[in-house]
């Protein structure tokens, strides 16, 4: 499956890294760009809920459904329509609402 270049996501990621201390930015970049743990997904046997934002510019919505398909146990996907991430102080109530 081909993925097109997302200039908005690249710009946002670059801006975020630019605000960090260099050693932290390097660690974050390595974690995000070099971590590929897809091979672990079939080993996950516990029921899982995948929470994905419809407005996420860095992770396309199809990734949540790919992950659900590859997990070894039961999984469900919850798409948040009005939030972009859980990084804000208001993220927890939205996350908890996914489990209701």
C-alpha positions as CSV (number, residue, x, y, z in Angstrom):
1,X,0.0,0.0,0.0
2,X,1.5,3.3,-1.0
3,X,1.5,6.3,1.3
4,X,1.7,9.8,-0.2
5,X,3.9,12.5,1.3
6,X,2.1,14.5,4.0
7,X,3.7,17.9,4.0
8,X,1.6,19.1,6.9
9,X,2.6,16.2,9.1
10,X,6.3,16.6,8.1
11,X,6.2,20.3,9.0
12,X,4.5,19.7,12.3
13,X,7.0,17.0,13.2
14,X,9.9,19.2,12.2
15,X,8.5,22.2,14.2
16,X,8.0,19.9,17.3
17,X,11.6,18.6,17.1
18,X,12.9,22.1,16.7
19,X,11.5,23.1,20.0
20,X,13.2,20.3,21.9
21,X,16.7,20.0,23.3
22,X,18.9,18.4,20.5
23,X,19.5,15.2,22.5
24,X,15.8,14.8,23.2
25,X,14.9,15.5,19.6
26,X,17.3,12.9,18.4
27,X,15.9,10.3,20.7
28,X,12.3,11.1,19.7
29,X,13.2,11.0,16.0
30,X,14.9,7.7,16.3
31,X,12.0,6.2,18.3
32,X,9.4,7.4,15.8
33,X,11.3,6.7,12.6
34,X,13.3,3.6,13.4
35,X,10.8,1.7,15.6
36,X,8.9,-1.0,13.6
37,X,7.2,-3.4,15.9
38,X,4.6,-4.8,13.5
39,X,6.1,-8.3,14.0
40,X,4.9,-8.2,17.7
41,X,1.2,-7.6,16.9
42,X,0.2,-11.2,16.3
43,X,1.7,-12.0,19.8
44,X,-0.7,-9.6,21.5
45,X,-3.5,-11.9,22.8
46,X,-5.3,-9.5,25.2
47,X,-8.4,-7.7,24.2
48,X,-7.4,-4.2,22.9
49,X,-9.0,-0.9,22.0
50,X,-7.2,1.1,19.4
51,X,-8.0,4.8,19.7
52,X,-7.4,6.9,16.5
53,X,-8.2,10.5,15.7
54,X,-9.9,11.2,12.4
55,X,-7.9,14.5,12.3
56,X,-4.5,13.0,13.0
57,X,-2.1,14.4,10.4
58,X,0.8,12.0,11.3
59,X,-1.0,8.7,11.5
60,X,-3.6,7.9,8.8
61,X,-6.9,6.3,9.9
62,X,-6.2,3.1,8.0
63,X,-3.3,2.4,10.4
64,X,-5.8,1.7,13.2
65,X,-7.6,-0.9,11.1
66,X,-4.4,-2.5,9.9
67,X,-3.3,-2.8,13.6
68,X,-6.7,-4.4,14.5
69,X,-6.4,-6.9,11.7
70,X,-2.9,-7.9,12.7
71,X,-3.4,-8.2,16.5
72,X,-3.6,-11.8,17.8
73,X,-6.5,-11.2,20.1
74,X,-9.8,-9.4,20.0
75,X,-9.5,-5.7,19.1
76,X,-11.8,-2.9,18.4
77,X,-11.2,0.6,16.8
78,X,-12.6,3.8,18.1
79,X,-12.3,6.9,15.9
80,X,-12.3,10.3,17.6
81,X,-14.0,12.8,15.3
82,X,-13.2,16.0,17.2
83,X,-9.7,15.6,18.7
84,X,-6.3,15.5,17.1
85,X,-4.3,14.0,20.0
86,X,-4.2,13.1,23.6
87,X,-1.4,15.4,24.4
88,X,-3.6,18.1,25.9
89,X,-4.9,18.2,29.4
90,X,-8.4,17.6,28.0
91,X,-7.5,14.3,26.3
92,X,-8.3,11.9,29.1
93,X,-12.1,12.5,29.1
94,X,-12.1,11.8,25.3
95,X,-10.1,8.6,25.8
96,X,-12.3,7.4,28.6
97,X,-15.4,8.1,26.5
98,X,-14.1,5.5,23.9
99,X,-14.6,2.8,26.5
100,X,-18.3,3.6,27.3
